[in-house]
Amino acid sequence: MPGGLLWGALLGVLAGGFLGNAAMGVAVGAGLGIGVGIWLFAAAIVIASAKEVPSPGTGRPDEPERRDG
């Protein structure tokens, strides 16, 4: 997220300088950078929590037919 803040601010100052207000560009760019960083962090948590856990002793993903009898 700190990288998003820095890159957002850098790109924001460039875009803001081009469009006429560098201070506003820094503020908007930094906010977007933090937002994207939080979004990527949340996506990583969702992907990590969706990983299948192997069945005990098999080393393979859980097989419903073996588990349920």
PLY file of the C-alpha trace (Angstrom):
ply
format ascii 1.0
element vertex 69
property float x
property float y
property float z
element edge 68
property int vertex1
property int vertex2
end_header
0.00 0.00 0.00
2.83 2.47 0.58
3.95 1.72 -2.97
0.45 2.55 -4.21
0.59 5.84 -2.30
3.94 6.78 -3.82
3.16 5.67 -7.39
-0.30 7.23 -7.21
1.15 10.52 -6.01
3.85 10.48 -8.69
1.43 9.73 -11.51
-1.06 12.19 -10.00
1.45 15.05 -9.97
2.28 14.34 -13.62
-1.37 14.22 -14.65
-2.24 17.21 -12.46
0.64 19.22 -13.87
-0.52 18.41 -17.37
-4.13 19.36 -16.58
-3.29 22.45 -14.54
-3.47 21.57 -10.82
-0.62 19.42 -9.52
-1.76 19.54 -5.88
-5.17 18.12 -6.76
-3.48 15.48 -8.92
-1.30 14.37 -5.99
-4.32 14.09 -3.68
-6.43 12.14 -6.14
-3.53 9.94 -7.26
-2.51 9.09 -3.69
-6.10 8.24 -2.80
-6.46 6.00 -5.83
-3.12 4.35 -5.07
-4.19 3.51 -1.51
-7.58 2.28 -2.75
-6.02 -0.01 -5.33
-3.54 -1.31 -2.74
-6.35 -2.20 -0.33
-8.32 -3.81 -3.15
-5.35 -5.99 -4.17
-4.74 -6.97 -0.54
-8.39 -8.02 -0.15
-8.24 -9.99 -3.42
-5.12 -11.82 -2.21
-6.90 -12.77 1.02
-9.90 -14.12 -0.90
-7.71 -16.16 -3.25
-5.63 -17.54 -0.38
-8.72 -18.54 1.59
-10.26 -20.36 -1.39
-7.40 -22.89 -1.63
-8.51 -26.51 -1.27
-7.14 -28.36 1.71
-5.90 -31.93 1.12
-7.70 -34.79 2.86
-5.83 -36.18 5.85
-3.31 -38.77 4.74
-3.99 -38.57 0.99
-2.07 -35.48 -0.08
-4.83 -34.81 -2.63
-7.77 -32.39 -2.53
-10.78 -33.62 -0.60
-12.76 -36.23 -2.54
-16.48 -36.14 -1.59
-17.09 -39.79 -2.50
-14.37 -40.97 -0.09
-15.36 -38.50 2.62
-19.11 -39.18 2.54
-18.82 -42.94 2.28
0 1
1 2
2 3
3 4
4 5
5 6
6 7
7 8
8 9
9 10
10 11
11 12
12 13
13 14
14 15
15 16
16 17
17 18
18 19
19 20
20 21
21 22
22 23
23 24
24 25
25 26
26 27
27 28
28 29
29 30
30 31
31 32
32 33
33 34
34 35
35 36
36 37
37 38
38 39
39 40
40 41
41 42
42 43
43 44
44 45
45 46
46 47
47 48
48 49
49 50
50 51
51 52
52 53
53 54
54 55
55 56
56 57
57 58
58 59
59 60
60 61
61 62
62 63
63 64
64 65
65 66
66 67
67 68
